[in-house]
Amino acid sequence: SAVPAISVMFELKISVSQFCSVSSPSLTHTQDLVKSHLMYAVREEVEVLKEQIKELVDRNALLERENALLKSLANPEQLSQLQAQLRSTGSTVTGSSGSSPASTA
């Protein structure tokens, strides 16, 4: 992951800035180099996060469709039992339930 690299480069830039308060061409070049590496690492991490967000949005849409399908296939009694079970345990809906009744259709 690029996060540790970002952290290291950011700390390096701070260290370089604090170590040398006198501006010199070498220091400026070093700071520019650190900045460009930091920007590259940030861009790389942004791309990774964008891809993760896209995957999560796709997965969420799939789960919402699956949930709608399962609700449409369940009879009202099954839905009532599930809601009562959720209220009694204080939990939220998860992917599976070990004690859900089998469909009698």
Secondary structure, DSSP 8 states (H G I E B T S, - for coil): --HHHHHHHHHHHHHHHHH--S--HHHHHHHHHHHHHHHHHHHHHHHHHHHHHHHHHHHHHHHHHHHHHHHHHS-HHHHHHHHHHHHHHT----S--TT------
